[in-house]
Amino acid sequence: METADLLKVLYIVAIVAEAMTAALAAGRREMDWVGVCLLGSVTALGGGSVRDVLLGRHPLSWVQHPEYLLITCGAALATIMVARYMRHLRYVFLFLDAVGLVVFTVIGCNVAMSLDMPVVVVIAAGMITGCVGGVLRDVLCADVPLLFRAELYGTVSIVTGGLYVAGKALDLPHDPLTIGVMALGLGMRMLALRFGWRMPKFVYTETIH
């Protein structure tokens, strides 16, 4: 399988997993079925949409490929039917979430590079694609976004994007580079989950009055 085809397959798997985890978050907030669909689609497709808007890239990915909306809405609604069994698949979804993070990051970097953006914008576009969908989900559910907590999430995206851009600058072969970078990012995320690796927290309790 070509790397481009592999990325497309992993992208579909990732948006399905993101839509399903968002549907569970919607269930915890007792949203109706429309809310479940919207939250699932926003979570799965929101990062890429925000990236495209910021980069002035049109049409948006889900406008160009409306089947993505059908896939995410279908996955979110299917979650309602199988929600009682989801707790047994917790580790599967943590793994798929990590896969989605690195796949979205690489795709976002590719989009920015195709528009000849500066390196810092390329890496930022990768992180936006990988993380902003989850931020939108958490904001809509009135939670503190995972990206802003101490857990290694945004950091994994930045490292993945940075390694990918560096490899492209060194003119490394595209397919091995893409697979290698995603494997490293996935490994970093899974190790962070396994051993509880976290970024330092800033705690300030004094009042300025």
C-alpha positions, 0 to 999 in steps of 0.5 A: 500500500502506498503511503498516501493510501495508508494515510487516507485509511488511517484518516478515516479510522481516526475521524471515526474514533474521534467522532465516537469518543466525542459522542460519549462526551456528548452522552455524559452531558446528556445531549440529544441525538443532534448534539451527538452528531454535531459534537462528533463531526466538530471533534473529528473535522474541526481541526482541519477546518480551522487550519484551512480557514487560517491558511485561506485554503478552500474548499474545506476538507469536508466541503470537498469530501461531504462523505466525511460528514456522513462518516462522522455522523454515522459513527457518532450515532452508532456509538449510541447503540453500543455505548454500554460496551464502550468501557471495554474498548477504552485502551483501543480508543486511547490508541486510536486517538494517538494514531489520529493525533499523529496522522492529523499532524502529518496531514496538516503539515503537508497541507501547509507545505503545499501552500509554501508556508514558513516552517513555524506555520507548517508545524503550527498547522500540524498541531492545529489539525491534530489538537483543535478538534479536541479543544472544540469538543472540550469547550462545547462540553464546558471542560478544560481542553486536554491541550491546556492540561499537563498531559503530553498531547500538544507536545507530541504533535509539535515534536511529530511535526518538527521531525517531519519538517526536518526530514523533508528539509533533509530530503529524506525519502517521503514514505519511510519518513512519513511512517517513521515520524508517525511511529515515533509520535505514536510511541511517544504518546503511548509511553506518555500515557503508560508512564504518566509523563506530563509537562510542568504545571504553572500554579499561581494562587496569589491575588493581585489586589 
